[in-house]
Structure formats: C-alpha cells, structure tokens
Amino acid sequence: MAERTIAEILEALARIETNVKTIAENGADHEERLRALEQKNGKRYEALTLSVLTAALVGVIGFVLGKLF
C-alpha cells in the first residue's frame, strides 16, 4: 500500500512539473505580447510628433521662401 501511494505521488508530481513548464512557457509568450502592446502607444505618439514637427518645418520654409520671392 505504501508503495502504491508513493507511485501515485510521483505520478502527480510529474504532472505538476509538466503543468509548471507549460505555464512558464506561456507566461514568456504573454510577456512579449504585453510589451508589444505597451510600446504601441509610444510609437503612435512618436509618429504624431514627427508629423507635427515636419508640418511646422515645411510651414517655416514656405514662409521664408514666400518672403524671398
């Protein structure tokens, strides 16, 4: 009876180990996807800032060229 209980415990431990490995692997994948989502808004803000600066620069250059000619 004790041998059977030990065998059952070892089987359960093997299943737990497999589950922990699976959770760890999935956790790493979720971490990568979360980082990508967090950076998405930053990239949009950078693109918006670049657009505004480009428009302002083109406006200034246009104004200067208009005054020259």
C-alpha positions as CSV (number, residue, x, y, z in Angstrom):
1,M,0.0,0.0,0.0
2,A,2.8,2.5,0.8
3,E,4.5,1.6,-2.5
4,R,1.3,2.4,-4.4
5,T,0.9,5.7,-2.6
6,I,4.5,6.7,-3.4
7,A,3.9,5.8,-7.0
8,E,0.8,7.9,-7.1
9,I,2.6,10.8,-5.5
10,L,5.4,10.5,-8.1
11,E,2.9,10.5,-11.0
12,A,1.1,13.5,-9.6
13,L,4.5,15.3,-9.2
14,A,5.4,14.5,-12.8
15,R,2.0,16.0,-13.9
16,I,2.6,19.1,-11.8
17,E,6.1,19.5,-13.2
18,T,4.7,19.4,-16.8
19,N,2.0,21.9,-15.9
20,V,4.5,24.3,-14.4
21,K,6.7,24.1,-17.5
22,T,3.7,24.8,-19.7
23,I,2.7,27.8,-17.6
24,A,6.2,29.2,-17.7
25,E,6.4,28.9,-21.5
26,N,3.0,30.5,-21.9
27,G,4.0,33.2,-19.5
28,A,7.0,34.2,-21.5
29,D,4.8,34.5,-24.6
30,H,2.3,36.7,-22.8
31,E,5.1,38.9,-21.5
32,E,6.4,39.5,-25.1
33,R,2.9,40.3,-26.3
34,L,2.3,42.7,-23.4
35,R,5.5,44.6,-24.1
36,A,4.5,45.0,-27.7
37,L,1.1,46.4,-26.7
38,E,2.7,48.8,-24.2
39,Q,5.0,50.1,-26.9
40,K,2.3,50.6,-29.5
41,N,1.0,53.9,-28.0
42,G,4.6,55.2,-27.7
43,K,5.2,54.6,-31.4
44,R,2.0,56.3,-32.3
45,Y,2.9,59.4,-30.2
46,E,6.4,59.4,-31.9
47,A,4.8,59.3,-35.3
48,L,2.4,62.1,-34.4
49,T,5.2,64.3,-33.0
50,L,7.3,63.7,-36.2
51,S,4.3,64.7,-38.3
52,V,3.7,67.9,-36.4
53,L,7.4,68.9,-36.5
54,T,7.6,68.1,-40.2
55,A,4.5,70.2,-40.9
56,A,5.9,73.1,-38.8
57,L,9.2,73.0,-40.6
58,V,7.6,72.9,-44.0
59,G,5.5,75.9,-43.0
60,V,8.5,77.9,-41.9
61,I,10.4,77.0,-45.1
62,G,7.4,78.0,-47.2
63,F,7.0,81.3,-45.3
64,V,10.7,82.1,-45.8
65,L,10.6,81.2,-49.5
66,G,7.4,83.3,-49.9
67,K,9.1,86.4,-48.4
68,L,12.2,85.9,-50.6
69,F,10.3,85.7,-53.9
